[in-house]
């Protein structure tokens, strides 16, 4: 399996879909499904019936997983960039293709 280019805590930009152009941090990565959960993006509304634990019921809004191919890591200037791996000081690190800077993580 290939190394993960997008990890939890990364700042990402949505490349396509209804939330195109929005940015957020990765809350969760689901590698088996090829999906990520991004804070404040791809909000799904779930209508909940009143129950004993939640007598009010109502609408739950939360982030839904989205395809990892729809997001790209945000560079320092906030624009999307691709990621490559390089060996620096004997360690394998992620590098932004546009700027050439290492990505913290």
Z-matrix of the N, CA and C atoms (Angstrom, degrees):
N
C 1 1.454
C 2 1.529 1 109.43
N 3 1.316 2 116.91 1 138.90
C 4 1.459 3 122.06 2 -178.22
C 5 1.529 4 111.11 3 -72.22
N 6 1.321 5 116.51 4 155.78
C 7 1.458 6 121.43 5 179.07
C 8 1.531 7 109.74 6 -69.10
N 9 1.320 8 116.30 7 148.17
C 10 1.462 9 121.56 8 -177.83
C 11 1.522 10 110.53 9 -74.33
N 12 1.322 11 116.50 10 126.32
C 13 1.456 12 120.65 11 177.99
C 14 1.523 13 111.20 12 -87.74
N 15 1.331 14 116.52 13 -25.84
C 16 1.462 15 121.16 14 177.42
C 17 1.522 16 107.77 15 -117.34
N 18 1.342 17 115.59 16 128.07
C 19 1.457 18 120.71 17 -176.06
C 20 1.526 19 110.78 18 -125.16
N 21 1.319 20 116.03 19 165.65
C 22 1.457 21 122.68 20 177.91
C 23 1.529 22 109.19 21 -58.82
N 24 1.333 23 116.02 22 133.25
C 25 1.465 24 120.73 23 179.48
C 26 1.518 25 114.19 24 95.21
N 27 1.340 26 117.92 25 -10.91
C 28 1.465 27 121.34 26 178.47
C 29 1.525 28 110.49 27 -70.65
N 30 1.323 29 116.08 28 147.38
C 31 1.461 30 121.42 29 173.27
C 32 1.526 31 107.14 30 -90.02
N 33 1.341 32 116.09 31 124.97
C 34 1.465 33 119.83 32 -175.33
C 35 1.524 34 111.62 33 -127.70
N 36 1.347 35 115.42 34 159.84
C 37 1.467 36 123.92 35 176.40
C 38 1.519 37 107.32 36 -116.55
N 39 1.342 38 116.90 37 135.56
C 40 1.463 39 121.01 38 178.02
C 41 1.526 40 108.23 39 -80.13
N 42 1.334 41 116.59 40 127.59
C 43 1.463 42 122.23 41 -174.01
C 44 1.524 43 113.45 42 -90.70
N 45 1.343 44 118.16 43 -27.78
C 46 1.460 45 119.79 44 -176.51
C 47 1.520 46 110.25 45 -151.27
N 48 1.328 47 115.69 46 165.61
C 49 1.453 48 121.07 47 177.51
C 50 1.514 49 112.28 48 98.93
N 51 1.331 50 115.75 49 -170.01
C 52 1.466 51 120.90 50 -175.25
C 53 1.524 52 113.20 51 -66.84
N 54 1.329 53 117.84 52 -22.86
C 55 1.464 54 122.05 53 -179.86
C 56 1.526 55 112.66 54 -103.55
N 57 1.323 56 117.19 55 23.30
C 58 1.473 57 122.00 56 -177.06
C 59 1.527 58 111.31 57 -54.78
N 60 1.341 59 115.72 58 131.04
C 61 1.452 60 121.64 59 178.13
C 62 1.520 61 114.58 60 93.19
N 63 1.329 62 118.08 61 -15.38
C 64 1.459 63 120.50 62 -179.71
C 65 1.527 64 110.60 63 -77.23
N 66 1.330 65 115.63 64 150.55
C 67 1.458 66 120.56 65 179.83
C 68 1.527 67 109.67 66 -117.26
N 69 1.306 68 115.32 67 158.46
C 70 1.463 69 121.00 68 178.21
C 71 1.514 70 110.09 69 -174.83
N 72 1.321 71 115.10 70 173.92
C 73 1.465 72 120.16 71 178.18
C 74 1.521 73 109.78 72 -99.33
N 75 1.312 74 115.71 73 146.98
C 76 1.460 75 121.35 74 179.72
C 77 1.530 76 108.11 75 -76.24
N 78 1.322 77 115.90 76 122.15
C 79 1.465 78 121.48 77 178.86
C 80 1.518 79 111.54 78 -90.46
N 81 1.350 80 115.56 79 -33.28
C 82 1.466 81 120.55 80 -175.05
C 83 1.519 82 108.98 81 -155.84
N 84 1.326 83 116.18 82 143.18
C 85 1.462 84 122.15 83 175.03
C 86 1.520 85 107.75 84 -116.92
N 87 1.335 86 116.29 85 130.95
C 88 1.465 87 122.40 86 178.47
C 89 1.529 88 107.97 87 -114.82
N 90 1.346 89 118.38 88 83.30
C 91 1.460 90 121.23 89 -172.84
C 92 1.526 91 114.36 90 -64.23
N 93 1.336 92 118.31 91 -32.87
C 94 1.468 93 119.81 92 -179.76
C 95 1.515 94 111.46 93 -66.45
N 96 1.343 95 116.44 94 -33.85
C 97 1.463 96 121.13 95 179.67
C 98 1.522 97 112.11 96 -92.75
N 99 1.343 98 117.66 97 -11.46
C 100 1.462 99 121.09 98 -177.73
C 101 1.521 100 111.47 99 70.18
N 102 1.333 101 116.53 100 37.95
C 103 1.463 102 120.89 101 -176.52
C 104 1.521 103 111.26 102 -130.81
N 105 1.345 104 114.80 103 160.29
C 106 1.459 105 122.20 104 174.74
C 107 1.522 106 108.92 105 -133.71
N 108 1.339 107 115.85 106 155.18
C 109 1.461 108 121.77 107 173.67
C 110 1.524 109 106.12 108 -112.55
N 111 1.353 110 115.87 109 122.04
C 112 1.457 111 121.72 110 -176.59
C 113 1.530 112 109.25 111 -113.45
N 114 1.327 113 116.64 112 135.13
C 115 1.470 114 121.70 113 -177.68
C 116 1.523 115 110.96 114 -63.70
N 117 1.332 116 116.48 115 127.76
C 118 1.457 117 122.41 116 175.59
C 119 1.513 118 115.69 117 75.91
N 120 1.328 119 117.37 118 9.14
C 121 1.468 120 121.35 119 -177.64
C 122 1.526 121 109.31 120 -125.95
N 123 1.332 122 116.89 121 145.70
C 124 1.462 123 123.46 122 178.57
C 125 1.532 124 110.65 123 59.11
N 126 1.320 125 115.03 124 54.31
C 127 1.463 126 121.45 125 -179.17
C 128 1.529 127 109.82 126 -75.86
N 129 1.332 128 115.91 127 126.12
C 130 1.462 129 121.78 128 178.58
C 131 1.524 130 108.49 129 -109.89
N 132 1.327 131 116.69 130 136.63
C 133 1.463 132 121.77 131 178.86
C 134 1.523 133 108.68 132 -99.61
N 135 1.304 134 115.76 133 127.38
C 136 1.458 135 121.45 134 -179.98
C 137 1.521 136 107.98 135 -117.63
N 138 1.311 137 117.95 136 119.11
C 139 1.464 138 122.26 137 -179.09
C 140 1.529 139 108.56 138 -82.26
N 141 1.331 140 115.50 139 118.54
C 142 1.463 141 121.53 140 -176.67
C 143 1.527 142 110.56 141 -104.91
N 144 1.323 143 114.84 142 132.82
C 145 1.459 144 121.55 143 175.96
C 146 1.526 145 108.82 144 -77.74
N 147 1.332 146 118.93 145 146.86
C 148 1.462 147 119.22 146 176.07
C 149 1.539 148 111.21 147 -62.06
N 150 1.328 149 116.39 148 134.43
C 151 1.466 150 122.60 149 178.30
C 152 1.522 151 108.35 150 -130.82
N 153 1.317 152 117.06 151 179.20
C 154 1.459 153 119.92 152 178.25
C 155 1.526 154 110.97 153 -66.87
N 156 1.320 155 117.47 154 -37.62
C 157 1.462 156 120.24 155 179.87
C 158 1.532 157 111.07 156 -75.61
N 159 1.343 158 117.25 157 -30.72
C 160 1.461 159 122.27 158 179.73
C 161 1.534 160 108.19 159 -129.78
N 162 1.351 161 117.77 160 78.91
C 163 1.470 162 119.94 161 -174.08
C 164 1.528 163 114.10 162 -66.42
N 165 1.337 164 117.29 163 -21.92
C 166 1.459 165 120.47 164 -179.19
C 167 1.528 166 111.53 165 -76.25
N 168 1.341 167 116.71 166 -35.00
C 169 1.467 168 119.53 167 -175.01
C 170 1.520 169 109.04 168 70.81
N 171 1.330 170 117.86 169 -151.71
C 172 1.467 171 121.21 170 175.60
C 173 1.512 172 112.78 171 115.30
N 174 1.324 173 114.97 172 -162.48
C 175 1.458 174 121.90 173 -175.93
C 176 1.526 175 109.26 174 -109.98
N 177 1.333 176 116.58 175 123.10
C 178 1.469 177 122.57 176 174.99
C 179 1.514 178 108.02 177 -95.15
N 180 1.321 179 115.99 178 126.07
C 181 1.466 180 120.21 179 176.12
C 182 1.533 181 107.49 180 -111.97
N 183 1.336 182 115.90 181 126.02
C 184 1.462 183 119.73 182 178.95
C 185 1.517 184 110.25 183 -151.81
N 186 1.332 185 115.38 184 162.86
C 187 1.455 186 121.02 185 -178.90
C 188 1.520 187 110.25 186 -72.03
N 189 1.317 188 115.79 187 133.61
C 190 1.463 189 121.35 188 177.42
C 191 1.529 190 108.48 189 -104.33
N 192 1.329 191 117.90 190 152.20
C 193 1.470 192 119.74 191 177.56
C 194 1.522 193 111.09 192 -63.45
N 195 1.336 194 115.57 193 145.77
C 196 1.461 195 120.80 194 176.09
C 197 1.521 196 108.97 195 -132.46
N 198 1.318 197 116.61 196 159.43
C 199 1.459 198 121.43 197 -176.56
C 200 1.525 199 110.55 198 -61.08
N 201 1.325 200 115.28 199 137.24
C 202 1.463 201 120.75 200 -177.88
C 203 1.532 202 110.85 201 -66.13
N 204 1.344 203 116.90 202 -24.14
C 205 1.464 204 120.92 203 179.55
C 206 1.525 205 112.13 204 -72.29
N 207 1.336 206 117.57 205 -14.79
C 208 1.469 207 121.34 206 -179.95
C 209 1.517 208 112.71 207 -83.76
N 210 1.336 209 118.36 208 -10.40
C 211 1.457 210 120.67 209 -178.09
C 212 1.527 211 110.78 210 -118.41
N 213 1.328 212 114.65 211 153.27
C 214 1.464 213 121.50 212 176.05
C 215 1.519 214 107.71 213 -135.91
N 216 1.308 215 116.79 214 148.38
C 217 1.460 216 121.02 215 179.47
C 218 1.520 217 109.44 216 -65.10
N 219 1.345 218 116.11 217 137.65
C 220 1.458 219 121.79 218 178.75
C 221 1.524 220 109.11 219 -84.62
N 222 1.339 221 115.21 220 131.60
C 223 1.456 222 121.27 221 176.91
C 224 1.529 223 108.62 222 -76.14
N 225 1.331 224 117.61 223 179.42
C 226 1.464 225 121.06 224 -179.10
C 227 1.522 226 112.03 225 -58.57
N 228 1.339 227 117.51 226 -32.52
C 229 1.468 228 121.25 227 -179.89
C 230 1.529 229 112.58 228 -85.14
N 231 1.347 230 117.58 229 1.42
C 232 1.461 231 121.65 230 177.43
C 233 1.511 232 114.86 231 89.61
N 234 1.331 233 117.27 232 -1.10
C 235 1.461 234 120.74 233 179.23
C 236 1.525 235 110.31 234 -89.42
N 237 1.340 236 117.45 235 150.68
C 238 1.465 237 119.52 236 -178.72
C 239 1.529 238 112.50 237 -69.75
N 240 1.322 239 115.83 238 146.19
C 241 1.460 240 121.33 239 177.79
C 242 1.519 241 109.94 240 -142.76
N 243 1.321 242 115.93 241 155.84
C 244 1.451 243 120.26 242 174.40
C 245 1.537 244 108.23 243 -84.96
N 246 1.324 245 115.54 244 169.59
C 247 1.461 246 120.79 245 -176.49
C 248 1.523 247 109.28 246 -125.80
N 249 1.318 248 115.96 247 138.86
C 250 1.466 249 120.34 248 172.00
C 251 1.519 250 107.55 249 -131.72
N 252 1.315 251 114.81 250 164.24
C 253 1.457 252 120.19 251 -179.74
C 254 1.517 253 109.55 252 -107.67
N 255 1.334 254 116.27 253 136.48
C 256 1.458 255 122.18 254 175.99
C 257 1.523 256 108.22 255 -134.05
N 258 1.319 257 114.72 256 160.83
C 259 1.451 258 119.35 257 176.00
C 260 1.522 259 107.94 258 -103.64
N 261 1.330 260 115.88 259 115.10
C 262 1.463 261 121.52 260 179.52
C 263 1.521 262 108.32 261 -125.12
N 264 1.305 263 115.96 262 126.64
C 265 1.475 264 122.87 263 -177.71
C 266 1.524 265 111.37 264 55.78
N 267 1.328 266 116.88 265 36.07
C 268 1.453 267 121.64 266 177.50
C 269 1.518 268 114.12 267 78.58
N 270 1.328 269 118.01 268 6.39
C 271 1.461 270 121.35 269 179.10
C 272 1.521 271 110.14 270 -118.87
N 273 1.326 272 115.27 271 144.12
C 274 1.460 273 121.58 272 176.87
C 275 1.527 274 108.05 273 -82.73
N 276 1.335 275 117.19 274 118.33
C 277 1.461 276 121.15 275 -176.85
C 278 1.524 277 110.57 276 -126.15
N 279 1.343 278 115.22 277 155.88
C 280 1.465 279 120.70 278 175.65
C 281 1.525 280 108.53 279 -85.90
N 282 1.329 281 115.99 280 136.56
C 283 1.455 282 122.00 281 -177.23
C 284 1.527 283 109.20 282 -128.46
N 285 1.348 284 117.13 283 134.64
C 286 1.465 285 121.76 284 175.96
C 287 1.517 286 108.47 285 -73.26
N 288 1.328 287 117.09 286 129.69
C 289 1.461 288 121.56 287 -176.15
C 290 1.521 289 110.80 288 -67.41
N 291 1.340 290 118.48 289 -42.35
C 292 1.477 291 121.39 290 -176.81
C 293 1.523 292 112.69 291 -64.46
N 294 1.334 293 117.39 292 -49.04
C 295 1.456 294 120.46 293 -173.36
C 296 1.525 295 113.95 294 -98.64
N 297 1.336 296 116.95 295 -22.88
C 298 1.459 297 120.39 296 -178.01
C 299 1.522 298 113.04 297 81.48
N 300 1.335 299 117.72 298 5.07
C 301 1.462 300 120.92 299 -179.72
C 302 1.534 301 110.12 300 -85.08
N 303 1.338 302 114.48 301 151.23
C 304 1.470 303 118.32 302 177.62
C 305 1.523 304 109.32 303 -74.71
N 306 1.323 305 115.52 304 147.79
C 307 1.452 306 121.95 305 179.37
C 308 1.515 307 108.08 306 -99.32
N 309 1.325 308 115.88 307 124.09
C 310 1.462 309 120.57 308 -179.51
C 311 1.510 310 109.56 309 -65.39
N 312 1.321 311 116.08 310 144.68
C 313 1.464 312 118.35 311 177.23
C 314 1.469 313 114.60 312 156.76
